[in-house]
Amino acid sequence: MAGTSHGHTLAAWTGVTISIIGFCVAGAFMVMAEPLGFWAGMVLSVLGGVVGWIMAAMGLGKQKPTTQGREGHQVTREPAGAES
């Protein structure tokens, strides 16, 4: 995956960082036997995915490769090995 720059975007890094912090918070509160803090950490973990998705929708994620068609229209290229 290193050749495709998978996950090397601001949206990916931000979403994963927020999710990891949420898992750490949930794990700490689980050890302390505090259910409210555990669920707050789980909400934070899910929020990381939502934030990453929103940032990708705003254009901060990986852009899809495009090429010009014969008539000047944008054509989305299929990944190598994809069946048509």
N, C-alpha and C positions, 0 to 999 in steps of 0.2 A: 504494500500500500504506500510505501514511501515515494514511489514514482508518480503517484496520482495526487499527491499533496492532500490526502484524506485527513480531515480534521485540523488542518493548519489554517484556521480562520479565527477571527475575533469572536464570532458567534459560538463556535465549538469550544474554544478555550473558556469563555465566560460561563457557558452553560455547564460544562464539566466541573469547573471550579466551584460554582454555587452548589451543585449536587454533592460534591465531595464534602464540602463544609456541612451540608445538611446531614449526610450520613455520619459524620463525626459527632455532630450534636446529638443525633438520635442514639448513637452508640453510647455516648457518655451518660445520657439520661436513662438509658436502659440499664446500665450498670448501677446507677443510683436509685433505681426502682421508682422513677418519676414518670408516670404515663403521659402527663401533659407535655413535658419537655420532649419526650420521645416522639409524640405525634407532631409537635412543632418542627422537629428536625426532619421528619418524613415529609411534611408540607414543604419545607425548604428544599428538599431533594427534588420533589416534583416541580417546584417553581424554577429550578435550574433548567430543566428541560423546556419549560414554557418560555423562559427568557431566551434560551438559545434558538428556539424556533422563531420567536418574534424578531430577534436580531437577524436571522437568516432571511426572513421575509422582508426586512428593511434593506437588504442588499449587503449585509456584512458577512454572509456565508459564501460558500464556494459557488462561483458562477458557472452555469451550464455552457459548454463550448458551442458556439454557433458559427456558421459560415454563410456566405452570400450564395443564394441560388441563382439560376440563370436569369430570372426576371428581376433580380435585385431584392427578393424576399429573404427574410431571415429563415434559415433552415437549421433545426436542432440536429446535431450529429448523434448517432447511436454509438454507445460504447463498443469497443472491439469485442467480437465474439457474441454479440447480441443477435438473437433470432428475429427476423422481421415477420 
